[in-house]
Amino acid sequence: MDFRSNKVKEIRETYIKELQSYYPVHEATALLDLILSHRLLINRTTLALNPELRVSESEMLIVHFDVKELKKYRPIQYIFGEAWFDGFSLKVNENVLIPRPETEELVLWAVDSLQNKKNLSILDIGTGSGCIAIALAKRLPTSHISACDVSRDALILAGENAKNLKLNIDFFNLDILKSDSWINACVYDVIISNPPYVTNSEKAAMQPNVLNWEPSLALFVNDDDPLIYYRKTLQFCINHLKSSGTVFFEINQHFGNELYDLLSSSGFKDIIIKKDLSGNDRMLSAVKLQQ
């Protein structure tokens, strides 16, 4: 960190050049501009219009260590300890997945489907940072929202996020793969989940900022049983989803047909598979048959 001056222009040029050994130039530029904007508390337009702006030694040091973390491929959200989802800020760390735009699409689809119904009981299975549960609590204020996760560290963070946003959500520990942990669960009108669905064979195509940092427990499934979380959730629904209740899932784009067949054979109707904005099969909803 040896600069001739402490001008933003020089700092920016130097670090973008360094980061190009790790990221494509457009990504390196975007990441560095995010760091400068976030750490200096000024927007990127102001940065661009004021290249002679000088920064303090302490600010330079913070930027320097942020860049060091980027060189380890640590995601920018973990560096900042913050991610945005559906218009609000969430605390994130390596115990939870970084919320994705596709999951926002799932939430908005669910809200659009449920907005005319009042006083729903909704469970988010595998809540992670709490992003789905929190978005639903904000958008469906008459509903009672619950959320569970196998990770107690994730539940602590999700609880902090809900508290920071002054939302009342019932968080509890549950391992959807172990039926003996379901005993005390309630019965719900709606169950929604973004479970692990990336197969181990797909790892080769993934970037190191995901593979090396995000929790593998929340991402990956074995190739020999890629639908295990969906199958277990549907078994949970037998006793914990009301008749005519609805499930919403985020899904692996390669398993839409298999999931359709699984839902159909598990006592569900009105099965809909919806594409995300990239044109991939990414969401599924279905209604439980009356018993």
Salt bridges, closest charged atoms under 4 A:
GLU18 OE1 - LYS71 NZ 2.60
ASP33 OD1 - ARG12 NE 2.64
GLU52 OE1 - LYS7 NZ 2.65
ASP66 OD2 - ARG39 NE 2.64
GLU69 OE2 - LYS72 NZ 2.98
GLU69 OE1 - ARG74 NH1 3.28
ASP86 OD2 - ARG139 NE 2.74
GLU94 OE2 - ARG74 NE 2.96
GLU160 OE1 - LYS91 NZ 2.76
ASP189 OD1 - LYS242 NZ 3.10
GLU202 OE2 - HIS254 NE2 3.71
GLU214 OE2 - ARG100 NH2 2.73
ASP225 OD1 - ARG231 NH1 2.95
ASP276 OD2 - ARG282 NE 3.22
ASP281 OD1 - LYS275 NZ 3.00
